[in-house]
Amino acid sequence: MAVRELNGKAGVVTGGASGIGKAIAAAMIAEGMQVMIADIESGRLQATADEIGAAAMVTDVTKPEQVEALARAALEKFGAVHVVCNNAGIGPMAPLKDLTLNDWRWMLEVNLWGVIHGVTSFLPILRDNPDGGHIVNTASMAALMPVPGLVPYCASKYAVIGLSEAMAEDIAVEGLDIGVSVLCPGPVRSDLGSSTRNRPAELSGALTDVKLEDSVQFQEQEVDWLSAEDTATLVIRAIRENERYIITHPNMLEPVDARHRAIEQAFHDETTRRERQVQPGADA
């Protein structure tokens, strides 16, 4: 199912006060949609809502009751919700050896549980739409390849990929007219590099804000930045065309392809071992 006609539809975007979330919301409004943005930062949220003409609701996506309240508020205001973008996320970095359990909890609560809460609260609403709907979950290019210094981030975003893929299969089995896309941004201009401004005091740890251009991944190459607005254009297209994967940086294929080749090779190697074992006179 593709929500080809966006004019008159209603959408919700978490992490909507800035960066990719703000750009997606603005692009939806430009298409004639009614949009409610959600964010943990009340001041920036209201300023963005006023700027782009969106409704707004302060929401901490790590709290299921707040996401459920967001869903109820959007349904009450718009009468329906057709597109949900589970976009809120954080991206601080630290070496694996320095990580604390609080680091893991914070990362997973925002990046993974935030998506889970969004799916749990909004999927029943989309099911009730006679004209279907669409869910966009924000993952990362770091969900498709291992990146040093980003172990908990990779773990959270790999999980979002798996959640989205399996959810799409479940929805297909049910025969529902609900599309699922997973956004895998590479370097996009956003506030991801200042995530610790919203870190709960009780979850202090080793994760710190690091500029992407100063990270291990980009020490020997320039960062190929993409604007949040260009990213939003890709998201709108994916909703219309019901595209499963939204790739912002096709030039980053090589490390993704290398990972896939390594997995494929492991299958071939095991097949070869088993074939040798059943051959007469083969070594054990």
KOLMIKE-641595 format. One line per 4 residues: number of its first residue (from 1); their letters; for each residue x, y, z of C-alpha. Coordinates in steps of 0.001 Angstrom, whole numbers. Layout:
BEGIN
NUM) a) X:Y:Z | ... $
This chain:
BEGIN
1) mavr) 0:0:0 | 1252:3463:-854 | -249:6655:554 | 124:8407:-2779 $
5) elng) -2208:11281:-2028 | -888:13169:998 | -3051:16257:687 | -5633:16231:3468 $
9) kagv) -3934:13410:5359 | -2621:13673:8939 | 841:12829:10225 | 2840:12670:13451 $
13) vtgg) 6611:13147:13677 | 8609:12513:16847 | 11878:14356:17307 | 10153:17053:15303 $
17) asgi) 11635:20183:16876 | 14792:20181:14760 | 16904:18384:12189 | 15414:15577:10117 $
21) gkai) 12179:15528:12093 | 11516:19216:11527 | 12302:18887:7822 | 9981:15883:7421 $
25) aaam) 7157:17732:9178 | 7668:20820:7019 | 7687:18692:3857 | 4448:17006:4914 $
29) iaeg) 2796:20354:5525 | 3971:21534:2106 | 2127:18511:679 | -1098:19655:2326 $
33) mqvm) -963:17422:5379 | -1946:18296:8925 | 986:17493:11187 | 1632:17156:14889 $
37) iadi) 5258:17261:15966 | 6520:15852:19249 | 9771:16482:21074 | 11206:16509:24573 $
41) esgr) 12375:20149:24281 | 9315:22305:24881 | 10784:25680:23878 | 12258:24544:20567 $
45) lqat) 9191:22440:19876 | 6797:25358:20117 | 9095:27627:18112 | 9250:25043:15325 $
49) adei) 5494:24468:15429 | 4888:28190:15053 | 7431:28427:12239 | 6121:25585:10054 $
53) gaaa) 2441:25623:11030 | 2265:22348:12927 | 482:21279:16079 | 2838:20326:18902 $
57) mvtd) 2948:18160:21993 | 5857:17754:24393 | 6657:14034:24471 | 9379:11881:25967 $
61) vtkp) 9385:8831:23685 | 10973:6693:26410 | 7712:6997:28360 | 4966:4797:26869 $
65) eqve) 2205:6737:28592 | 3405:9958:26944 | 3505:8387:23483 | 32:6962:24059 $
69) alar) -1145:10453:25064 | 410:11811:21857 | -1535:9282:19799 | -4794:10174:21527 $
73) aale) -4157:13904:21083 | -3398:13544:17368 | -6471:11395:16793 | -8659:13846:18675 $
77) kfga) -7276:16843:16783 | -7198:15406:13267 | -9823:12660:13418 | -7310:10200:11941 $
81) vhvv) -3579:9627:11604 | -2231:8319:8307 | 1558:8701:8555 | 3733:8179:11636 $
85) cnna) 7447:8964:11673 | 9190:7449:14690 | 12187:9715:14290 | 13348:10778:17771 $
89) gigp) 16879:9584:18469 | 20267:10238:20045 | 23809:9633:18796 | 26565:10192:21383 $
93) mapl) 29738:8120:21230 | 32198:6340:23546 | 34669:3429:23315 | 33154:72:24263 $
97) kdlt) 35548:-294:27193 | 34169:2874:28828 | 30463:2153:28489 | 28276:1800:31562 $
101) lndw) 24908:104:31855 | 23368:3566:32060 | 24830:4334:28620 | 23161:1254:27190 $
105) rwml) 19860:1980:28912 | 19691:5556:27683 | 20582:4669:24096 | 18165:1762:23853 $
109) evnl) 15338:3568:25637 | 15398:6433:23143 | 16445:4817:19862 | 14712:1440:20179 $
113) wgvi) 12006:1735:22819 | 10973:5098:21379 | 10180:3314:18109 | 8497:413:19921 $
117) hgvt) 6293:2837:21846 | 5396:4646:18635 | 4458:1433:16838 | 2461:143:19803 $
121) sflp) 475:3366:20203 | -115:4294:16564 | -475:988:14700 | -4004:392:16053 $
125) ilrd) -4989:3841:14742 | -3571:3092:11289 | -5423:-243:11257 | -8693:1658:11574 $
129) npdg) -8046:3793:8493 | -10123:2638:5510 | -7493:4198:3229 | -4481:2677:5011 $
133) ghiv) -1401:4407:6319 | 2372:4401:6557 | 5029:4138:9261 | 8573:5472:8884 $
137) ntas) 11107:4320:11481 | 14422:6162:11611 | 17450:3867:11771 | 20871:4827:10345 $
141) maal) 23590:3798:7938 | 25125:2497:11172 | 22265:-9:11159 | 23735:-1585:8031 $
145) mpvp) 27428:-1728:8878 | 29544:-1866:12055 | 31054:1441:13157 | 33764:1757:15865 $
149) glvp) 32848:4002:18765 | 29138:3505:18117 | 28490:86:19628 | 25265:909:21537 $
153) ycas) 24104:3177:18715 | 24647:404:16164 | 22876:-2080:18433 | 19844:179:18749 $
157) kyav) 19656:973:15051 | 20261:-2626:13891 | 17273:-3471:16088 | 15153:-808:14377 $
161) igls) 15989:-2371:11005 | 14944:-5820:12227 | 11808:-4472:13865 | 10791:-2652:10686 $
165) eama) 11475:-5574:8350 | 9652:-8109:10506 | 6778:-5702:11162 | 6321:-5208:7427 $
169) edia) 6125:-8986:6945 | 3555:-9344:9737 | 1462:-6559:8236 | 1639:-8242:4823 $
173) vegl) 464:-11554:6301 | -2526:-9756:7798 | -3256:-8115:4460 | -3288:-4621:5953 $
177) digv) -2887:-1532:3787 | -71:-141:5911 | 3340:574:4436 | 6597:451:6378 $
181) svlc) 9777:2340:5541 | 13028:2454:7447 | 15129:5590:7073 | 18881:4941:7029 $
185) pgpv) 20566:8353:7067 | 24261:8800:6571 | 25762:12176:7523 | 22804:14576:7651 $
189) rsdl) 22876:18084:9117 | 20968:17791:12392 | 21313:18140:16157 | 22301:14494:16660 $
193) gsst) 25783:15654:17649 | 24447:17457:20712 | 22319:14687:22162 | 23562:14897:25752 $
197) rnrp) 21671:18146:26292 | 18625:15954:26989 | 20309:13147:28924 | 18488:12243:32175 $
201) aels) 20640:12921:35239 | 19940:9464:36622 | 21426:7860:33486 | 24834:9529:33502 $
205) galt) 27700:7620:31923 | 30544:7698:29412 | 28660:8603:26231 | 29609:12074:25018 $
209) dvkl) 28792:14337:22101 | 31318:14013:19288 | 31233:15868:15983 | 30844:13353:13192 $
213) edsv) 33824:14789:11347 | 35952:14051:14453 | 34775:10442:14805 | 36903:7391:14001 $
217) qfqe) 34751:6637:10971 | 35637:9908:9223 | 39220:10489:10355 | 40623:9849:6891 $
221) qevd) 37829:11183:4683 | 35616:14206:4332 | 32047:14005:5552 | 29563:13974:2671 $
225) wlsa) 26870:16061:4349 | 23265:16004:3173 | 20707:18559:4255 | 17739:17610:6414 $
229) edta) 15480:19058:3719 | 16898:16774:1015 | 16462:13843:3392 | 12829:14794:3940 $
233) tlvi) 12273:14756:171 | 13423:11128:113 | 11038:10302:2957 | 8054:11815:1153 $
237) rair) 8907:9806:-1963 | 9234:6610:82 | 5801:7128:1632 | 4231:7684:-1788 $
241) ener) 6011:4716:-3384 | 5951:2444:-310 | 9731:1990:-427 | 11102:-283:2295 $
245) yiit) 14561:1305:2643 | 15354:5019:2452 | 19049:5440:1631 | 20489:8951:1805 $
249) hpnm) 24071:8105:816 | 24309:5463:-1935 | 28040:6176:-2118 | 28396:4402:1246 $
253) lepv) 27493:1014:-249 | 30980:-565:-87 | 31139:-1311:3671 | 27517:-2449:3635 $
257) darh) 28216:-4726:685 | 31343:-6088:2402 | 29277:-7058:5444 | 26673:-8765:3267 $
261) raie) 29386:-10647:1327 | 30925:-11869:4583 | 27556:-13222:5739 | 26940:-14865:2363 $
265) qafh) 30414:-16402:2428 | 29724:-17912:5847 | 26683:-19677:4364 | 28721:-20987:1442 $
269) dett) 31552:-22151:3731 | 29181:-24091:5975 | 27468:-25662:2970 | 30860:-26797:1663 $
273) rrer) 31838:-28302:5044 | 28624:-30310:5234 | 28982:-31566:1666 | 32505:-32770:2428 $
277) qvqp) 31314:-34581:5558 | 28848:-36751:3625 | 31347:-37732:930 | 32897:-41220:1360 $
281) gada) 36398:-40955:2720 | 36105:-37254:3501 | 38079:-35915:6419 | 36059:-35417:9597 $
